[in-house]
Amino acid sequence: MTETIPYPGETLGLPRSGPGSLASWGSRLGALVVDWGASMMIAIGAFGGGVMTENGWRAWMPLAVYFVQKFLMTWLTGSSFGQLISKVGVTRTDGTPIGVLRALARAAMICVILPAVVIGPDRRGINDLLLGTVVVNRR
C-alpha cells in the first residue's frame, strides 16, 4: 500500500495550491520585508530621521507605524500592505474574515515577535494558533 503524505494545510481543509492554499515562506517573508520597509519610510517621513538614530519615543515610531498599518489593513482588506503586494492574506480557518478584534490582537502579537518565531503545524505561529487564523494565497 502507498501511504500519502499530507501536504501543508491539508489538515485545515485548505487546497494544495491556488487561491486559499497555505502561503509559502517566501511570500510571507517578502510581505514582512515590504511592510517593515514601508513602515520605516512612513516613520521617517512623519517623525524625521531621528527614528533611526535617537533614543526615546522616536525609536518606537517605526514599530508603532507597523502596528497601525498591520492592524488597519488586515482588518479592512484581510491583508497588510506587504501581503497585498505578495498576494497573500489572513483569514480564519473556516475561511471567514478575521474581524476587528482578531486583527488587533494579531497585529499586537506580531509586534512582540515571539508568536512569529515560534511556529506550529501548517506554518502557523502562536498568534495564528490562538486566534484560529491562517495565512493563505490570494491568487
N, C-alpha and C positions, 0 to 999 in steps of 0.2 A: 504494500500500500504506500501511496505517496502522501506525505503529510504536507499541507500547505502552511507556509509561514505567514502569519498575519502581517499586513502592511501597516505602516504608521497611520493611525486614525481609524482603522477598521473597527476597533473596539468601541469607538464613539459613533459608529454608523456613518462615517464620512466616506465619500467616494475615493477611489485610489488616485485619481488625477482629475484635473479640470476644476471648474468652479465648486467651491465648498470642500475641496480636499485640503488636507493639512498643509500649511505653508512651510516652505523649505527654510533651513537655517540661513541660507544665503539671502533670501528675500527679507527675512526678519532682521538680519544684521544690516543689510542695506537700508532698510527703513529706519533703524535706530541711528545710523550714521547721518542720514538726511535730517531726521528730527533734531538731533543734537546740534548739527551744523546750523540749521535754520534758527534754532533757539539761541545759539551763540550770536549769530548776526543780529537778531532782533534785540537781544540784551545789550549788545554793544551800541546799536543804533539808538536805543531808548535811554540807556544809562551811561553811555560813554565807555571809553577804553579801559576805565578803571575796573570794569568787571573782570578783566584779565590779570590785573596787577595788584589791586588793592585788597586789603583785608576788610572785614566788616560786612555790612549789608550788601554792598555791590558784588562781593564774591558769590553771593547766593542768587543773584538775578538770573543767570543762565538756567539754573535748576528751577527757579520759580516760573520762568517763561516756558520751559519744557513741560512742567506740570500743567500749567494752564492750557497750553496747546494740546497736550496729550488728552487731557480730560474733555475739553470742549469739542475737539474734532472727533474723538471716539464716540462721545455721546451723540453728537449731531449727525455724523456720517458713518459711524461704525469703523472708522479708520483714522489714525493720526495722519498728519501731513505726509510723513515719510511712507507710511503704509499705503496711502492713496497712490503715491508715485510707484511704489513697489507692487501695486495691485494685490495687496493682501488686506485683511481686515479682521476685526474681532467680533465674535458672535457667541451667544450662549450655546451650550452643547445641543440644545434642541433646535437650533437654527434661528431663534428669535433675536431681535436686537437686545443689547445688554442694558439699555436704560441709563438714567442719570446716576443712580446710586452706585451701580456696578462700575460705571465709567469713572466716577470719582474715586472709589476705593481702589480700582485697578491702577489708575494714574499715581495715587499716593503710594501704593505698594511698590510700583516700579521705581519710584524716586528713592526708595530706601535700598534699592539694588538687590538685597538678599533674595526676594522672590524670583528675580530674573536669572540668578546664577544657580539656584537650586532647582534642577529640572527633574520632573517626574515622567510618568508614562506619556506617550504620544506628544512629546515636545512641549509639554505644559509645565510652566513654572508654578510655584506655590500659589501665586496670585490667581492663576487660571484654575488651578485645582479647587481653591477655596471659593471662588466666585462662580464656578460652573461655566467658564468661558474657554474658548479655543481660538487660535489664530489660523485663519483659512485663506485659501486663494480666492480672489475675486474674479479671476479670468479663467 
